[in-house]
């Protein structure tokens, strides 16, 4: 090296200037500007005034049963054991039998009078914050395709994830943390493609914190802390790396992969000072930790994810996903396993909503609770339900949606969406709208045509907007 090592502050300044050459990316479609000439993650103006600034996606991997959670069907209880009085879908995932009543009682809660299963007693007490969509439907009844459709808008092709599109359209609110983090994500059913930037610039890729195979308490961002013996050398090493990358890029008209890698090194260096503090849930008060269920081994794992999500959005992360993986796929043992799953997530989610509201964050934080599909009202075996993408329930809270509202409906037994139907493309269009983005204008030019999250589909569901 032909220059002495720089002091820390001088190094950061020079590194930032040097990395300007790596900024940019593709055109921001209808936004009509480049994705940050100096920093692709720089905050950008939306198309119109947004209601949401950040998002927490609570993903229930496996497919919760709508008729056992939030979609009360009295006729299903009455006709338990009888044949389904209309045709099943032409294609089904597995062989099913007659109607099967829910083993759980439902009751109305809150001023809105929403029906909630006894599976969710804590969430039921805060039901006036929720906006139910009871008519969601998709096109794929296999986990892999349905996960990809929910996360990326396509069940057959590798496409950028919803979080990546939001980051691409709006940038990040933090210079020192990734704009999109996914906590304990699944490595199956599409794996990394569910949080991938695909053909978008690499800066918009989701960053995993652990994976579904490790407890949340052990989930980490890899290599976040340098080895003690390397810490003093790190500024000089990164300065040399930046210099070599600039020279390498100067010989090329465009190298998006190199630019993304250079940006990731700069962000990783800044993260070392900020991320460990943002992710340290031990700094929370005992009362807050109890609110999320960290004092109970049943709720501690998902509670830690939810508390970490609140800390991260508070620190400026645009999109955080928490995954309850892979537990909701009850082809058998529905009564035992849905009860266990609900116990693990009910209190933490209620605590998250309460905490966001108390801190003034819920108003502009959009919370989405969803699985990749629902389940059939007919039985599979003695105590199970098959996959059902034809009509299921998700809910949203905060971020400009109508609180205490239910939109759409399924048929009398909960099989098909029938009233005010909402396709997954419509859900995506609505989420972008809440962030101030027109889904038809948020495009990226790739392989000779403009792509968008909703492809050539999607309508904003205005009935759920506040």
Helices and strands as residue ranges (DSSP letters): H 8-18, G 19-22, G 29-31, E 54-60, G 66-68, H 74-78, E 106-109, E 114-117, G 118-120, H 121-125, G 127-129, E 130-137, H 143-152, H 162-170, E 180-183, G 191-194, G 202-204, E 207-209, G 216-218, H 228-250, H 256-278, G 281-283, H 286-291, H 300-314, E 319-324, H 334-358, G 362-364, E 365-370, E 374-379, E 385-388, E 392-397, E 405-407, E 409-410, E 417-419, E 422-423, H 424-434, E 444-446, E 449-451, G 462-464
